[in-house]
Amino acid sequence: MIATKQKISAYAAAFAVSASLVAGHVCAATTPDSSTLDAVPRSTVCRSATLPANIAKSVELCVTQGSMAHDIYEVRMDGTSVVKGIDDATSSGINGAYHGQPVSLKCEPVLSAPDNVSDAQIEGMRFMKPDGTREELKQLYLSLHTTETGRQCAINADANPLFTVDVRFK
């Protein structure tokens, strides 16, 4: 068990840089310093890393952004689908296995609120809460205009970090 944990810990430190275009999927390698993936509507985009061959040569996270539907998240190891699910399911985490090794994917939403709220925008909320204070109306505006702008995804093997990716939506 200790040897397995040491191997998995080594995976996290063993990212190699490479880039490729694979059968309709945009793939780019990552290192610990460059771990972003820009999701593209109605397309599958992947972020990959090379690992020591002990468990898998490569791991990739692929995101297929739906058009007015759920996004699909998939972890592939050596090209084999290991974990796959919709965005809502990944919020709490989804699990699979690769050669008997537990693999999990958890993608937490990244929310963004407007930077500046004008007095006119705040007062525009008055119809929803006529007796509301300025601060209550501002909070109402912010809650209605806060959107999910991405997801922070973590791929783990046997509860040890393998790969993290910040997925950004355009």
ChimeraX commands (.cxc) that place a marker at each C-alpha (Angstrom):
marker #1 position 0.00,0.00,0.00 radius 0.5
marker #1 position 2.84,2.42,0.84 radius 0.5
marker #1 position 4.53,1.65,-2.51 radius 0.5
marker #1 position 1.24,2.36,-4.32 radius 0.5
marker #1 position 0.86,5.70,-2.53 radius 0.5
marker #1 position 4.46,6.59,-3.37 radius 0.5
marker #1 position 3.81,5.77,-7.04 radius 0.5
marker #1 position 0.67,7.89,-7.07 radius 0.5
marker #1 position 2.46,10.77,-5.35 radius 0.5
marker #1 position 5.11,10.54,-8.05 radius 0.5
marker #1 position 2.41,10.86,-10.72 radius 0.5
marker #1 position 1.46,14.31,-9.52 radius 0.5
marker #1 position 5.05,15.48,-9.92 radius 0.5
marker #1 position 5.64,13.82,-13.27 radius 0.5
marker #1 position 3.67,15.95,-15.72 radius 0.5
marker #1 position 5.31,16.28,-19.13 radius 0.5
marker #1 position 4.63,18.83,-21.82 radius 0.5
marker #1 position 3.15,17.72,-25.15 radius 0.5
marker #1 position 0.36,18.82,-27.44 radius 0.5
marker #1 position -1.68,17.03,-30.05 radius 0.5
marker #1 position -4.86,17.11,-32.07 radius 0.5
marker #1 position -6.76,13.83,-31.76 radius 0.5
marker #1 position -9.83,12.78,-33.80 radius 0.5
marker #1 position -12.06,15.82,-33.34 radius 0.5
marker #1 position -10.80,16.58,-29.84 radius 0.5
marker #1 position -8.58,19.50,-29.03 radius 0.5
marker #1 position -5.91,18.20,-26.66 radius 0.5
marker #1 position -3.18,20.11,-24.89 radius 0.5
marker #1 position -0.77,18.92,-22.28 radius 0.5
marker #1 position -0.39,20.58,-18.96 radius 0.5
marker #1 position 2.19,21.11,-16.31 radius 0.5
marker #1 position 1.46,22.19,-12.75 radius 0.5
marker #1 position 1.82,25.80,-13.96 radius 0.5
marker #1 position -0.58,25.58,-16.92 radius 0.5
marker #1 position -3.71,23.76,-15.93 radius 0.5
marker #1 position -6.55,25.51,-17.71 radius 0.5
marker #1 position -8.98,24.24,-20.29 radius 0.5
marker #1 position -11.20,26.59,-22.30 radius 0.5
marker #1 position -14.49,24.80,-22.97 radius 0.5
marker #1 position -15.93,25.31,-26.45 radius 0.5
marker #1 position -19.70,25.08,-27.12 radius 0.5
marker #1 position -20.74,21.86,-28.89 radius 0.5
marker #1 position -17.14,20.58,-28.94 radius 0.5
marker #1 position -15.00,18.23,-26.90 radius 0.5
marker #1 position -11.85,19.81,-25.49 radius 0.5
marker #1 position -9.25,17.87,-23.49 radius 0.5
marker #1 position -6.35,18.67,-21.18 radius 0.5
marker #1 position -3.78,15.89,-20.77 radius 0.5
marker #1 position -0.73,14.96,-18.76 radius 0.5
marker #1 position 1.87,12.25,-19.11 radius 0.5
marker #1 position 2.35,10.01,-16.08 radius 0.5
marker #1 position 4.89,7.33,-15.19 radius 0.5
marker #1 position 3.84,4.04,-16.80 radius 0.5
marker #1 position 3.22,2.30,-13.44 radius 0.5
marker #1 position -0.52,3.01,-13.55 radius 0.5
marker #1 position -1.06,4.77,-16.86 radius 0.5
marker #1 position 1.08,6.54,-19.42 radius 0.5
marker #1 position -1.37,9.40,-19.74 radius 0.5
marker #1 position -4.45,10.92,-18.17 radius 0.5
marker #1 position -6.75,13.48,-19.70 radius 0.5
marker #1 position -9.84,15.40,-18.72 radius 0.5
marker #1 position -12.25,16.01,-21.57 radius 0.5
marker #1 position -15.19,18.41,-21.46 radius 0.5
marker #1 position -17.99,18.41,-23.99 radius 0.5
marker #1 position -19.88,21.64,-23.50 radius 0.5
marker #1 position -23.58,21.24,-24.19 radius 0.5
marker #1 position -25.72,23.77,-25.98 radius 0.5
marker #1 position -28.55,24.47,-23.55 radius 0.5
marker #1 position -27.81,21.11,-21.88 radius 0.5
marker #1 position -25.47,19.61,-19.30 radius 0.5
marker #1 position -21.74,19.55,-19.95 radius 0.5
marker #1 position -20.13,16.10,-20.00 radius 0.5
marker #1 position -16.89,15.51,-18.08 radius 0.5
marker #1 position -14.74,12.47,-18.82 radius 0.5
marker #1 position -11.44,11.17,-17.43 radius 0.5
marker #1 position -9.43,8.96,-19.79 radius 0.5
marker #1 position -6.35,6.98,-18.85 radius 0.5
marker #1 position -4.27,5.67,-21.76 radius 0.5
marker #1 position -7.23,6.53,-24.00 radius 0.5
marker #1 position -9.71,4.45,-21.98 radius 0.5
marker #1 position -12.73,6.16,-20.45 radius 0.5
marker #1 position -12.50,5.69,-16.69 radius 0.5
marker #1 position -14.95,8.21,-15.23 radius 0.5
marker #1 position -17.73,10.02,-17.09 radius 0.5
marker #1 position -20.63,12.15,-15.92 radius 0.5
marker #1 position -22.56,15.39,-16.23 radius 0.5
marker #1 position -21.52,18.64,-14.60 radius 0.5
marker #1 position -24.03,18.42,-11.73 radius 0.5
marker #1 position -22.79,14.94,-10.76 radius 0.5
marker #1 position -19.14,16.05,-10.71 radius 0.5
marker #1 position -19.93,18.73,-8.11 radius 0.5
marker #1 position -20.09,16.07,-5.39 radius 0.5
marker #1 position -17.67,13.73,-7.17 radius 0.5
marker #1 position -17.95,10.69,-9.42 radius 0.5
marker #1 position -15.91,7.50,-9.25 radius 0.5
marker #1 position -14.50,4.79,-11.46 radius 0.5
marker #1 position -11.51,2.47,-11.58 radius 0.5
marker #1 position -8.53,1.82,-13.83 radius 0.5
marker #1 position -6.80,-1.56,-13.51 radius 0.5
marker #1 position -8.37,-1.93,-10.06 radius 0.5
marker #1 position -7.17,1.51,-8.94 radius 0.5
marker #1 position -9.99,3.80,-7.68 radius 0.5
marker #1 position -10.19,7.01,-9.73 radius 0.5
marker #1 position -12.37,10.01,-8.84 radius 0.5
marker #1 position -13.31,13.28,-10.48 radius 0.5
marker #1 position -14.67,16.28,-8.60 radius 0.5
marker #1 position -15.39,19.57,-10.36 radius 0.5
marker #1 position -16.53,22.42,-8.14 radius 0.5
marker #1 position -18.32,25.39,-9.75 radius 0.5
marker #1 position -16.50,28.71,-10.03 radius 0.5
marker #1 position -18.99,31.57,-9.69 radius 0.5
marker #1 position -18.46,35.16,-10.80 radius 0.5
marker #1 position -20.49,38.17,-9.74 radius 0.5
marker #1 position -20.51,41.54,-11.52 radius 0.5
marker #1 position -17.57,43.74,-10.50 radius 0.5
marker #1 position -19.53,46.97,-10.38 radius 0.5
marker #1 position -23.20,47.57,-9.75 radius 0.5
marker #1 position -24.61,50.98,-10.66 radius 0.5
marker #1 position -27.29,52.85,-8.71 radius 0.5
marker #1 position -29.63,52.40,-11.68 radius 0.5
marker #1 position -29.12,48.62,-11.60 radius 0.5
marker #1 position -29.77,48.56,-7.86 radius 0.5
marker #1 position -32.92,50.65,-8.19 radius 0.5
marker #1 position -34.01,48.39,-11.05 radius 0.5
marker #1 position -34.52,45.68,-8.41 radius 0.5
marker #1 position -37.04,47.81,-6.47 radius 0.5
marker #1 position -40.01,46.20,-8.27 radius 0.5
marker #1 position -39.01,42.87,-6.71 radius 0.5
marker #1 position -38.64,44.25,-3.20 radius 0.5
marker #1 position -40.34,47.68,-2.93 radius 0.5
marker #1 position -39.39,48.22,0.72 radius 0.5
marker #1 position -35.85,46.85,0.41 radius 0.5
marker #1 position -32.80,48.78,1.57 radius 0.5
marker #1 position -30.14,49.75,-0.94 radius 0.5
marker #1 position -27.92,46.91,0.34 radius 0.5
marker #1 position -30.75,44.35,0.08 radius 0.5
marker #1 position -31.46,45.45,-3.49 radius 0.5
marker #1 position -27.76,45.27,-4.35 radius 0.5
marker #1 position -27.54,41.72,-2.94 radius 0.5
marker #1 position -30.63,40.78,-4.93 radius 0.5
marker #1 position -29.05,42.15,-8.11 radius 0.5
marker #1 position -25.80,40.28,-7.41 radius 0.5
marker #1 position -27.60,36.99,-6.74 radius 0.5
marker #1 position -29.52,37.29,-10.00 radius 0.5
marker #1 position -26.42,38.18,-12.03 radius 0.5
marker #1 position -23.87,35.75,-10.57 radius 0.5
marker #1 position -23.02,33.09,-13.12 radius 0.5
marker #1 position -20.96,29.93,-13.29 radius 0.5
marker #1 position -17.86,30.87,-15.29 radius 0.5
marker #1 position -15.99,27.62,-14.91 radius 0.5
marker #1 position -15.20,24.60,-12.77 radius 0.5
marker #1 position -12.16,23.60,-10.78 radius 0.5
marker #1 position -11.63,19.89,-11.41 radius 0.5
marker #1 position -9.46,17.45,-9.47 radius 0.5
marker #1 position -8.65,13.92,-10.63 radius 0.5
marker #1 position -7.51,11.58,-7.87 radius 0.5
marker #1 position -6.30,7.99,-7.87 radius 0.5
marker #1 position -6.66,6.11,-4.59 radius 0.5
marker #1 position -7.47,9.47,-2.91 radius 0.5
marker #1 position -4.15,10.99,-4.04 radius 0.5
marker #1 position -4.06,13.98,-6.41 radius 0.5
marker #1 position -3.11,13.14,-10.00 radius 0.5
marker #1 position -4.16,16.12,-12.02 radius 0.5
marker #1 position -6.05,19.40,-11.56 radius 0.5
marker #1 position -7.63,21.53,-14.26 radius 0.5
marker #1 position -9.42,24.88,-14.18 radius 0.5
marker #1 position -12.17,24.66,-16.80 radius 0.5
marker #1 position -13.22,28.07,-18.12 radius 0.5
marker #1 position -16.43,28.83,-19.98 radius 0.5
marker #1 position -16.56,31.47,-22.69 radius 0.5
marker link #1:1,2 radius 0.2
marker link #1:2,3 radius 0.2
marker link #1:3,4 radius 0.2
marker link #1:4,5 radius 0.2
marker link #1:5,6 radius 0.2
marker link #1:6,7 radius 0.2
marker link #1:7,8 radius 0.2
marker link #1:8,9 radius 0.2
marker link #1:9,10 radius 0.2
marker link #1:10,11 radius 0.2
marker link #1:11,12 radius 0.2
marker link #1:12,13 radius 0.2
marker link #1:13,14 radius 0.2
marker link #1:14,15 radius 0.2
marker link #1:15,16 radius 0.2
marker link #1:16,17 radius 0.2
marker link #1:17,18 radius 0.2
marker link #1:18,19 radius 0.2
marker link #1:19,20 radius 0.2
marker link #1:20,21 radius 0.2
marker link #1:21,22 radius 0.2
marker link #1:22,23 radius 0.2
marker link #1:23,24 radius 0.2
marker link #1:24,25 radius 0.2
marker link #1:25,26 radius 0.2
marker link #1:26,27 radius 0.2
marker link #1:27,28 radius 0.2
marker link #1:28,29 radius 0.2
marker link #1:29,30 radius 0.2
marker link #1:30,31 radius 0.2
marker link #1:31,32 radius 0.2
marker link #1:32,33 radius 0.2
marker link #1:33,34 radius 0.2
marker link #1:34,35 radius 0.2
marker link #1:35,36 radius 0.2
marker link #1:36,37 radius 0.2
marker link #1:37,38 radius 0.2
marker link #1:38,39 radius 0.2
marker link #1:39,40 radius 0.2
marker link #1:40,41 radius 0.2
marker link #1:41,42 radius 0.2
marker link #1:42,43 radius 0.2
marker link #1:43,44 radius 0.2
marker link #1:44,45 radius 0.2
marker link #1:45,46 radius 0.2
marker link #1:46,47 radius 0.2
marker link #1:47,48 radius 0.2
marker link #1:48,49 radius 0.2
marker link #1:49,50 radius 0.2
marker link #1:50,51 radius 0.2
marker link #1:51,52 radius 0.2
marker link #1:52,53 radius 0.2
marker link #1:53,54 radius 0.2
marker link #1:54,55 radius 0.2
marker link #1:55,56 radius 0.2
marker link #1:56,57 radius 0.2
marker link #1:57,58 radius 0.2
marker link #1:58,59 radius 0.2
marker link #1:59,60 radius 0.2
marker link #1:60,61 radius 0.2
marker link #1:61,62 radius 0.2
marker link #1:62,63 radius 0.2
marker link #1:63,64 radius 0.2
marker link #1:64,65 radius 0.2
marker link #1:65,66 radius 0.2
marker link #1:66,67 radius 0.2
marker link #1:67,68 radius 0.2
marker link #1:68,69 radius 0.2
marker link #1:69,70 radius 0.2
marker link #1:70,71 radius 0.2
marker link #1:71,72 radius 0.2
marker link #1:72,73 radius 0.2
marker link #1:73,74 radius 0.2
marker link #1:74,75 radius 0.2
marker link #1:75,76 radius 0.2
marker link #1:76,77 radius 0.2
marker link #1:77,78 radius 0.2
marker link #1:78,79 radius 0.2
marker link #1:79,80 radius 0.2
marker link #1:80,81 radius 0.2
marker link #1:81,82 radius 0.2
marker link #1:82,83 radius 0.2
marker link #1:83,84 radius 0.2
marker link #1:84,85 radius 0.2
marker link #1:85,86 radius 0.2
marker link #1:86,87 radius 0.2
marker link #1:87,88 radius 0.2
marker link #1:88,89 radius 0.2
marker link #1:89,90 radius 0.2
marker link #1:90,91 radius 0.2
marker link #1:91,92 radius 0.2
marker link #1:92,93 radius 0.2
marker link #1:93,94 radius 0.2
marker link #1:94,95 radius 0.2
marker link #1:95,96 radius 0.2
marker link #1:96,97 radius 0.2
marker link #1:97,98 radius 0.2
marker link #1:98,99 radius 0.2
marker link #1:99,100 radius 0.2
marker link #1:100,101 radius 0.2
marker link #1:101,102 radius 0.2
marker link #1:102,103 radius 0.2
marker link #1:103,104 radius 0.2
marker link #1:104,105 radius 0.2
marker link #1:105,106 radius 0.2
marker link #1:106,107 radius 0.2
marker link #1:107,108 radius 0.2
marker link #1:108,109 radius 0.2
marker link #1:109,110 radius 0.2
marker link #1:110,111 radius 0.2
marker link #1:111,112 radius 0.2
marker link #1:112,113 radius 0.2
marker link #1:113,114 radius 0.2
marker link #1:114,115 radius 0.2
marker link #1:115,116 radius 0.2
marker link #1:116,117 radius 0.2
marker link #1:117,118 radius 0.2
marker link #1:118,119 radius 0.2
marker link #1:119,120 radius 0.2
marker link #1:120,121 radius 0.2
marker link #1:121,122 radius 0.2
marker link #1:122,123 radius 0.2
marker link #1:123,124 radius 0.2
marker link #1:124,125 radius 0.2
marker link #1:125,126 radius 0.2
marker link #1:126,127 radius 0.2
marker link #1:127,128 radius 0.2
marker link #1:128,129 radius 0.2
marker link #1:129,130 radius 0.2
marker link #1:130,131 radius 0.2
marker link #1:131,132 radius 0.2
marker link #1:132,133 radius 0.2
marker link #1:133,134 radius 0.2
marker link #1:134,135 radius 0.2
marker link #1:135,136 radius 0.2
marker link #1:136,137 radius 0.2
marker link #1:137,138 radius 0.2
marker link #1:138,139 radius 0.2
marker link #1:139,140 radius 0.2
marker link #1:140,141 radius 0.2
marker link #1:141,142 radius 0.2
marker link #1:142,143 radius 0.2
marker link #1:143,144 radius 0.2
marker link #1:144,145 radius 0.2
marker link #1:145,146 radius 0.2
marker link #1:146,147 radius 0.2
marker link #1:147,148 radius 0.2
marker link #1:148,149 radius 0.2
marker link #1:149,150 radius 0.2
marker link #1:150,151 radius 0.2
marker link #1:151,152 radius 0.2
marker link #1:152,153 radius 0.2
marker link #1:153,154 radius 0.2
marker link #1:154,155 radius 0.2
marker link #1:155,156 radius 0.2
marker link #1:156,157 radius 0.2
marker link #1:157,158 radius 0.2
marker link #1:158,159 radius 0.2
marker link #1:159,160 radius 0.2
marker link #1:160,161 radius 0.2
marker link #1:161,162 radius 0.2
marker link #1:162,163 radius 0.2
marker link #1:163,164 radius 0.2
marker link #1:164,165 radius 0.2
marker link #1:165,166 radius 0.2
marker link #1:166,167 radius 0.2
marker link #1:167,168 radius 0.2
marker link #1:168,169 radius 0.2
marker link #1:169,170 radius 0.2
view
